[in-house]
Amino acid sequence: MRTKTALAKHGPRPAAGAPISGMKTLTVNGAERSLEAATVAGMVEEMGLPEPLVLVEHNGLALRKPEWESTPIRDGDRIEILRISAGG
């Protein structure tokens, strides 16, 4: 448990698994990128990607769209984004 002095100086610790606010450096499709998003859904929005046409892999795990909102983004995460396109 943190002491009163530590709490006053640093504030409470985020809950385990809680998204961390502020700028994060991620690896997106092999390139470093800085983003402020707290969740995968926020990242897709911040990057201006068309949700219906995007597949996201977060740290090696393919995510379903309903999981985007509850999947936190943390500094150092590895993201792979695939855009779906139709054609022949």
N, C-alpha and C positions, 0 to 999 in steps of 0.2 A: 504494500500500500504506500502511496506517495505521502510525504510529509506535508504539512500545511505550507511550509516554505516553498517546496517544489511545486505545489499546486498554484500558489500565488505567482511564482515566477514563470511557469510553463503552461499552466492550465491543466485540465484533466486530460488523460490519455484517451485517444479515440478507442471505441469498442473494437474488439477483435473482428477483423473483416470489414470494418467501416471504411468507406471511401475517404481518402485524404484530400482535403481541398488545397488549392494552389497549383502552381505550375509543376508539371511532371515531364520527365524525359522518357519517351517510349521508343521502341524500335517498331516502326510501321513499314511492313513490306521490305524489311532489310535496311531501312534508313532511319537515323535518329530524327525524332520530331518532338517538339515541346507543345504540350496541350494543357488546358486547365480543367477539362472535363473530369467529373468524379465517377462516371459510369461509362460503360460501353455505349449506351444509348446517347449519352451526352457527347461522347467522342464522335460518333457518326454525325450528329447534328453540327458540332463545332467544325468538322471537316467539310460540311456541306454536301455530304453524300446522299444519294437518293435511296432511302430506306428499302423500298420494295425491290431494289436491284442489287442489294449488297449481302454478301456472306462474310461473317467475321469469325476468325479464330483467335482466341485469347490464351496466350501461354501454352499453345499446343492443343487446346481444346476447342472444337467447333461449337459455336453457340447457336441456339435457336433464338429467334427474335424476342420471344417472351422473356428470355434470360438477360437480355441486354440491360434493362433498367436495374436489375438487382446485381449485376456483375461490376464490382468496383475496379477502377483503374488506379494503379499504383506506379510510382517511379520505377523504371526499369522493366516494365511489362513488355512482352513481345506480342505484337498484333500483326495478323495477316488479314488483308481485306481483298476479297474477290468481287468484281462487278460482273453481274450476269448480263449477257447480251444475247439477243436473238438474231438469227440470220441463217443463211444457208450457204 
